[in-house]
Amino acid sequence: MPPPDEINKPMTVSRLRLPGIIFVLVVAAIVIYGVIARAAQGSRLKELTEEQAVPNVAVVTPSRVENQTGFDLPGRLEAFTRAPIYARVPGYLKSWKHDIGSKVKAGELLAEIDTPDIDQQLRQARAALAAAQANAKLSEITAKRWQSLSETDAVSKQDVDQRTFTYDANVAQVKAAQADVDRLVADEGFKRLTAPFDGVVTARQTDIGQLINVGSAGGGELFVVSETAKLRVYVNVPQNDVPNVPPGTKTLIRVPEHPDKTYYGTVEASAGAVVPSSGTTLMQIIVDNSSGELMPGDYASIRLQAPAAATALGVPSSALIFDAKGLSVATVDGSDHVHLKPVTLNRDLGAVVEIATGLTANDQVIQIPPDGIANGDVVHVVGKAAAAAGTPPVPQADHG
């Protein structure tokens, strides 16, 4: 019979092998899992690296509609019609009827002038007219008597002609005296200063009792009447921008006393000539002031909105690529491949540039091209612009 140690030995070895096999299997499983996990991680890293290699870009569609530019110019508002009122006769101001700010109608009395010198001259002229008329009447009677006597040969023809010519001379003197009276009567009418049109009295430079001189003899303006329902603005437009501001162009006008309001104006006329000293062209803008909020003499900021060129397309200035080949933009096709297109500029508007040639309205232009981008590169388009490139639309005028 074998000893007990001999009998238990196989049983002990068998018990020891089982945990060892399990341990080996566990270790092998861990190793295999690690290898597989590392391989999967490497594959994922490769995919991420390849994804990162494709740049993300945003695209924009060129536009003709929103591709506009505006520029601000200073100006001063002026009355549509302004009439300084001067005296036509000398004298003293007798009275005035309207002060500054008064609204007047055409023909309404502004002031009266007391003219003692003209009154005296008129009296003398009327007296001279009466004397001339009396002399003419007497010479007429005399001429007729001598003409009747000439038929009887009682007087010579020379005497008859002399009386006839005397009558003609006296008639001429009557006409001259009458013209002198008419002139002074007309001057008397200038004693009344009246408004030449409907408007507002914007200046009064005289007062009761003041000595009045005739305007041509050094007398200053007594009143100023201005039509303010419409106003004029004169602006000097830079020579390069003149073709973009034809008559009929709408303008936006702001004044310091109404900072929260915007008023409309329309370019009515252009001088059609460039001032050599400034390189600008004078243009006239008409502004509706029926509300009476704007005042002649106001400083104003004038914004002229220049339309887009008919054949030009606007893109963001950041889309331009400058390299050794010249100027180009990057476009994206339907398969997200890049195509570089050479372009030429029409106008640089700051944030937006006008492209004269090289693009179509259907191109998808990369707004900010990555460095080193080339033809055939693949890109990932992350979004498209909701609106075409350009400046924001012009706000509507606010008249309160």
C-alpha positions as CSV (number, residue, x, y, z in Angstrom):
1,M,0.0,0.0,0.0
2,P,1.6,3.3,-1.0
3,P,2.2,5.9,1.7
4,P,-0.3,8.8,2.1
5,D,2.1,11.4,0.6
6,E,2.2,9.4,-2.6
7,I,-1.5,9.2,-2.8
8,N,-2.2,13.0,-2.2
9,K,0.5,14.3,-4.5
10,P,-1.4,14.1,-7.8
11,M,-4.4,15.7,-6.2
12,T,-2.3,18.7,-5.0
13,V,-0.7,19.2,-8.4
14,S,-4.1,19.1,-10.1
15,R,-5.4,21.8,-7.7
16,L,-2.4,24.0,-8.3
17,R,-2.6,23.8,-12.1
18,L,-6.2,25.1,-12.3
19,P,-5.5,28.5,-10.7
20,G,-2.4,28.9,-12.8
21,I,-4.3,28.2,-16.0
22,I,-7.0,30.7,-14.9
23,F,-4.4,33.3,-14.2
24,V,-2.7,32.8,-17.5
25,L,-6.1,33.1,-19.3
26,V,-6.9,36.3,-17.4
27,V,-3.6,37.8,-18.2
28,A,-3.9,36.8,-21.9
29,A,-7.4,38.4,-22.0
30,I,-6.1,41.6,-20.5
31,V,-3.2,41.7,-23.0
32,I,-5.5,41.0,-25.9
33,Y,-8.0,43.7,-24.7
34,G,-5.2,46.2,-24.4
35,V,-3.9,45.4,-27.8
36,I,-7.4,45.7,-29.3
37,A,-8.1,48.9,-27.4
38,R,-4.9,50.5,-28.4
39,A,-5.5,49.6,-32.0
40,A,-9.0,51.1,-31.8
41,Q,-7.6,54.2,-30.2
42,G,-5.0,54.5,-32.9
43,S,-7.6,54.1,-35.5
44,R,-9.8,56.8,-33.9
45,L,-6.8,59.1,-33.5
46,K,-6.0,58.7,-37.2
47,E,-9.6,59.5,-38.0
48,L,-9.6,62.6,-35.8
49,T,-6.3,63.7,-37.3
50,E,-7.7,63.3,-40.8
51,E,-10.8,65.3,-39.8
52,Q,-8.7,68.0,-38.3
53,A,-6.7,68.2,-41.5
54,V,-9.9,69.3,-43.4
55,P,-10.4,73.0,-42.6
56,N,-13.8,74.4,-41.6
57,V,-14.9,77.4,-43.7
58,A,-17.9,79.6,-44.0
59,V,-19.1,80.7,-47.4
60,V,-21.1,83.7,-48.7
61,T,-23.0,84.4,-52.0
62,P,-21.9,87.5,-53.9
63,S,-24.7,90.1,-54.1
64,R,-25.5,93.1,-56.3
65,V,-28.4,94.3,-54.1
66,E,-26.8,95.0,-50.8
67,N,-23.5,96.0,-52.2
68,Q,-23.9,99.7,-51.5
69,T,-21.8,102.3,-49.8
70,G,-22.5,105.6,-48.1
71,F,-20.4,108.5,-47.2
72,D,-21.0,111.4,-44.9
73,L,-20.4,115.0,-45.9
74,P,-20.9,118.2,-43.9
75,G,-23.4,120.8,-45.1
76,R,-25.5,123.8,-44.0
77,L,-29.2,124.1,-44.4
78,E,-30.4,127.2,-46.3
79,A,-33.8,128.6,-47.0
80,F,-35.3,127.5,-50.3
81,T,-35.8,131.2,-51.1
82,R,-34.3,134.0,-49.1
83,A,-35.0,137.7,-49.7
84,P,-33.2,140.5,-47.9
85,I,-35.4,143.6,-47.8
86,Y,-33.7,146.9,-48.5
87,A,-35.0,150.4,-48.6
88,R,-35.6,152.1,-51.9
89,V,-36.2,155.5,-50.5
90,P,-34.4,157.5,-47.7
91,G,-36.1,158.6,-44.5
92,Y,-36.8,157.4,-41.0
93,L,-38.5,154.2,-39.9
94,K,-42.0,155.1,-38.9
95,S,-43.2,151.7,-37.7
96,W,-42.6,148.0,-38.1
97,K,-45.3,145.3,-38.0
98,H,-43.5,141.9,-37.8
99,D,-40.6,140.7,-35.7
100,I,-38.3,137.7,-36.2
101,G,-40.1,134.4,-36.3
102,S,-43.3,135.9,-37.6
103,K,-45.0,134.1,-40.5
104,V,-46.1,136.5,-43.3
105,K,-48.0,136.3,-46.5
106,A,-47.0,137.7,-49.8
107,G,-47.7,141.5,-49.9
108,E,-48.2,141.8,-46.1
109,L,-46.8,145.0,-44.6
110,L,-43.5,144.7,-42.8
111,A,-42.7,148.4,-42.0
112,E,-43.4,152.0,-43.1
113,I,-40.8,154.7,-43.7
114,D,-41.4,158.4,-43.2
115,T,-39.9,160.2,-46.2
116,P,-40.2,164.0,-45.7
117,D,-37.7,164.8,-48.5
118,I,-39.6,162.8,-51.1
119,D,-43.0,164.2,-49.9
120,Q,-41.6,167.8,-50.4
121,Q,-40.2,166.8,-53.8
122,L,-43.5,165.4,-54.8
123,R,-45.4,168.6,-53.9
124,Q,-42.9,170.6,-55.9
125,A,-43.2,168.3,-58.9
126,R,-46.9,168.5,-58.9
127,A,-46.7,172.3,-58.8
128,A,-44.3,172.3,-61.7
129,L,-46.7,170.0,-63.5
130,A,-49.5,172.4,-63.0
131,A,-47.4,175.3,-64.3
132,A,-46.3,173.4,-67.3
133,Q,-49.9,172.4,-68.1
134,A,-51.0,176.1,-67.8
135,N,-48.2,177.2,-70.1
136,A,-49.1,174.5,-72.6
137,K,-52.8,175.6,-72.5
138,L,-51.9,179.2,-73.1
139,S,-49.5,178.4,-75.9
140,E,-52.1,176.2,-77.5
141,I,-54.7,179.0,-77.6
142,T,-52.1,181.4,-78.9
143,A,-51.0,179.0,-81.6
144,K,-54.6,178.5,-82.8
145,R,-55.2,182.3,-83.0
146,W,-52.1,182.9,-85.0
147,Q,-53.0,180.1,-87.4
148,S,-56.4,181.6,-88.0
149,L,-54.8,185.0,-88.6
150,S,-52.4,183.5,-91.2
151,E,-55.3,182.7,-93.4
152,T,-55.9,186.5,-93.8
153,D,-52.2,187.2,-94.4
154,A,-52.3,189.5,-91.4
155,V,-49.2,187.8,-89.9
156,S,-46.2,186.2,-91.3
157,K,-45.7,182.5,-91.6
158,Q,-42.6,182.7,-89.4
159,D,-44.6,184.1,-86.5
160,V,-47.2,181.3,-86.9
161,D,-44.5,178.6,-86.9
162,Q,-42.9,180.2,-83.8
163,R,-46.1,180.1,-81.8
164,T,-46.8,176.5,-83.0
165,F,-43.3,175.3,-81.9
166,T,-43.7,177.0,-78.6
167,Y,-46.9,175.1,-78.0
168,D,-45.1,171.8,-78.9
169,A,-42.3,172.6,-76.4
170,N,-44.7,173.4,-73.6
171,V,-46.5,170.0,-74.3
172,A,-43.1,168.3,-73.9
173,Q,-42.5,170.1,-70.7
174,V,-45.9,168.9,-69.4
175,K,-44.9,165.3,-70.3
176,A,-41.5,165.7,-68.5
177,A,-43.2,167.2,-65.4
178,Q,-45.7,164.3,-65.4
179,A,-42.9,161.8,-65.6
180,D,-41.2,163.4,-62.6
181,V,-44.5,163.3,-60.7
182,D,-45.0,159.6,-61.6
183,R,-41.4,158.8,-60.5
184,L,-41.9,160.4,-57.1
185,V,-45.4,158.7,-56.7
186,A,-43.7,155.4,-57.3
187,D,-41.0,156.3,-54.7
188,E,-43.8,157.1,-52.3
189,G,-45.0,153.5,-52.8
190,F,-41.7,152.2,-51.5
191,K,-42.4,153.8,-48.1
192,R,-44.3,150.6,-47.4
193,L,-42.0,147.5,-47.1
194,T,-43.9,144.3,-47.9
195,A,-43.2,140.6,-47.9
196,P,-42.3,139.3,-51.4
197,F,-43.7,135.8,-50.8
198,D,-45.1,133.6,-48.1
199,G,-42.5,132.9,-45.5
200,V,-40.9,133.6,-42.1
201,V,-39.2,136.8,-41.0
202,T,-35.7,135.5,-40.1
203,A,-34.0,138.9,-39.4
204,R,-35.0,142.4,-38.4
205,Q,-32.1,144.9,-38.5
206,T,-34.0,148.2,-37.9
207,D,-36.2,150.0,-35.3
208,I,-38.5,153.0,-35.0
209,G,-36.8,156.3,-35.7
210,Q,-33.7,154.8,-37.3
211,L,-32.3,156.8,-40.3
212,I,-32.9,154.8,-43.4
213,N,-30.5,155.0,-46.4
214,V,-31.1,153.6,-49.8
215,G,-29.7,150.1,-50.2
216,S,-27.5,151.1,-53.2
217,A,-26.1,154.0,-51.2
218,G,-24.8,151.9,-48.3
219,G,-28.0,151.1,-46.5
220,G,-28.1,147.6,-44.9
221,E,-30.9,145.1,-45.1
222,L,-33.9,145.9,-42.9
223,F,-35.6,142.6,-42.9
224,V,-35.0,139.1,-44.2
225,V,-37.9,136.9,-45.3
226,S,-37.2,133.2,-45.9
227,E,-39.3,130.4,-47.3
228,T,-38.6,127.5,-44.9
229,A,-41.2,124.9,-46.0
230,K,-38.4,123.5,-48.2
231,L,-34.7,123.9,-47.5
232,R,-31.6,123.6,-49.6
233,V,-28.3,122.0,-48.7
234,Y,-25.2,122.5,-50.8
235,V,-22.5,119.8,-50.4
236,N,-19.1,119.3,-52.1
237,V,-18.9,115.7,-53.4
238,P,-15.5,114.3,-54.1
239,Q,-14.7,114.0,-57.8
240,N,-14.4,110.1,-57.6
241,D,-17.9,109.8,-56.2
242,V,-19.7,112.2,-58.5
243,P,-20.8,109.5,-61.0
244,N,-22.4,107.5,-58.1
245,V,-24.5,110.5,-57.0
246,P,-26.9,111.3,-59.9
247,P,-29.8,113.7,-59.5
248,G,-32.6,111.9,-57.7
249,T,-30.2,110.2,-55.2
250,K,-31.8,109.9,-51.8
251,T,-29.9,111.3,-48.8
252,L,-30.2,111.0,-45.0
253,I,-29.8,114.2,-43.0
254,R,-29.2,114.6,-39.3
255,V,-28.9,117.8,-37.3
256,P,-27.4,118.2,-33.8
257,E,-30.6,119.5,-32.1
258,H,-32.6,116.4,-33.2
259,P,-30.0,113.6,-32.7
260,D,-32.7,110.9,-32.6
261,K,-34.3,111.9,-35.9
262,T,-33.4,111.4,-39.5
263,Y,-34.7,113.4,-42.4
264,Y,-34.9,112.7,-46.1
265,G,-33.4,114.8,-48.9
266,T,-33.1,114.4,-52.6
267,V,-30.2,115.5,-54.8
268,E,-31.8,117.9,-57.2
269,A,-28.9,119.3,-59.3
270,S,-25.2,119.2,-59.8
271,A,-22.9,122.0,-60.8
272,G,-21.4,119.7,-63.5
273,A,-18.0,121.1,-62.9
274,V,-15.1,120.3,-60.6
275,V,-13.6,123.0,-58.3
276,P,-9.8,122.8,-59.0
277,S,-8.9,123.9,-55.5
278,S,-10.8,121.2,-53.7
279,G,-11.4,118.5,-56.4
280,T,-15.1,118.4,-55.6
281,T,-18.4,119.1,-57.4
282,L,-21.1,121.3,-55.8
283,M,-24.5,119.5,-55.5
284,Q,-27.8,120.8,-54.3
285,I,-30.1,118.8,-52.1
286,I,-33.7,119.7,-51.4
287,V,-35.2,118.8,-48.0
288,D,-38.9,118.8,-47.0
289,N,-39.4,120.9,-43.9
290,S,-43.1,121.1,-43.8
291,S,-42.9,120.1,-40.1
292,G,-40.8,123.2,-39.4
293,E,-38.3,121.3,-37.3
294,L,-35.3,122.2,-39.4
295,M,-33.9,125.8,-39.4
296,P,-32.0,127.7,-42.1
297,G,-28.3,128.0,-41.2
298,D,-28.3,124.6,-39.4
299,Y,-25.2,122.5,-39.5
300,A,-26.1,119.1,-40.9
301,S,-24.5,115.7,-41.5
302,I,-25.4,114.5,-45.0
303,R,-25.2,110.8,-45.8
304,L,-25.2,110.0,-49.5
305,Q,-26.1,106.4,-50.4
306,A,-24.3,105.4,-53.5
307,P,-25.9,102.5,-55.4
308,A,-24.0,99.4,-56.4
309,A,-22.5,99.1,-59.8
310,A,-24.8,97.2,-62.2
311,T,-22.2,94.5,-63.1
312,A,-20.3,94.4,-59.8
313,L,-20.7,91.7,-57.1
314,G,-20.0,92.4,-53.5
315,V,-18.0,90.0,-51.2
316,P,-16.3,90.6,-47.8
317,S,-12.9,92.1,-48.1
318,S,-11.6,89.2,-46.0
319,A,-12.3,86.9,-48.9
320,L,-9.5,88.4,-51.0
321,I,-6.3,86.4,-51.5
322,F,-3.1,88.2,-52.5
323,D,-0.2,86.1,-53.7
324,A,2.4,86.0,-56.4
325,K,-0.3,85.2,-59.0
326,G,-2.3,88.3,-58.2
327,L,-5.7,88.8,-56.7
328,S,-8.2,85.9,-56.3
329,V,-11.0,84.5,-54.2
330,A,-11.6,80.9,-53.1
331,T,-14.9,79.3,-54.0
332,V,-16.4,75.9,-53.0
333,D,-18.2,73.5,-55.4
334,G,-20.9,71.0,-54.6
335,S,-18.4,68.4,-53.6
336,D,-16.7,70.7,-51.1
337,H,-13.6,71.1,-53.3
338,V,-11.8,74.5,-53.5
339,H,-11.4,76.5,-56.8
340,L,-9.4,79.7,-56.8
341,K,-10.7,82.3,-59.2
342,P,-8.7,85.3,-60.3
343,V,-10.7,88.5,-59.9
344,T,-10.5,92.3,-60.6
345,L,-11.7,95.0,-58.2
346,N,-14.3,97.7,-59.0
347,R,-14.4,99.5,-55.6
348,D,-13.1,99.0,-52.2
349,L,-15.9,99.9,-49.7
350,G,-14.1,98.9,-46.6
351,A,-15.8,95.8,-45.1
352,V,-17.1,95.0,-48.6
353,V,-15.3,95.0,-52.0
354,E,-16.9,95.1,-55.4
355,I,-15.7,92.5,-57.8
356,A,-15.7,93.7,-61.4
357,T,-14.8,90.4,-63.1
358,G,-14.1,86.8,-62.2
359,L,-17.2,85.8,-60.1
360,T,-20.8,84.8,-60.8
361,A,-23.8,85.4,-58.6
362,N,-24.0,81.7,-57.9
363,D,-20.5,81.2,-56.6
364,Q,-20.0,80.1,-52.9
365,V,-17.1,82.3,-51.8
366,I,-15.1,81.4,-48.7
367,Q,-15.3,84.4,-46.3
368,I,-11.9,83.8,-44.6
369,P,-9.7,81.5,-46.7
370,P,-7.2,79.4,-44.6
371,D,-3.5,80.0,-45.2
372,G,-2.0,78.0,-48.0
373,I,-5.4,77.0,-49.5
374,A,-5.0,75.7,-53.0
375,N,-7.0,74.4,-56.0
376,G,-8.6,71.0,-55.3
377,D,-8.3,71.2,-51.5
378,V,-11.2,69.6,-49.6
379,V,-13.0,71.8,-47.0
380,H,-15.8,71.4,-44.6
381,V,-18.5,74.1,-45.1
382,V,-19.8,74.8,-41.6
383,G,-22.4,77.4,-42.6
384,K,-23.6,79.8,-45.2
385,A,-24.3,83.4,-44.8
386,A,-28.0,84.2,-44.3
387,A,-27.6,87.4,-46.2
388,A,-25.3,88.5,-49.0
389,A,-22.2,90.5,-48.1
390,G,-22.8,94.2,-47.8
391,T,-23.7,97.1,-45.6
392,P,-27.0,97.1,-43.6
393,P,-30.0,98.5,-45.3
394,V,-30.7,102.3,-45.0
395,P,-33.0,103.0,-42.1
396,Q,-36.3,104.7,-42.7
397,A,-36.4,108.4,-41.9
398,D,-38.0,109.3,-38.6
399,H,-40.0,112.5,-38.6
400,G,-41.2,112.1,-35.1
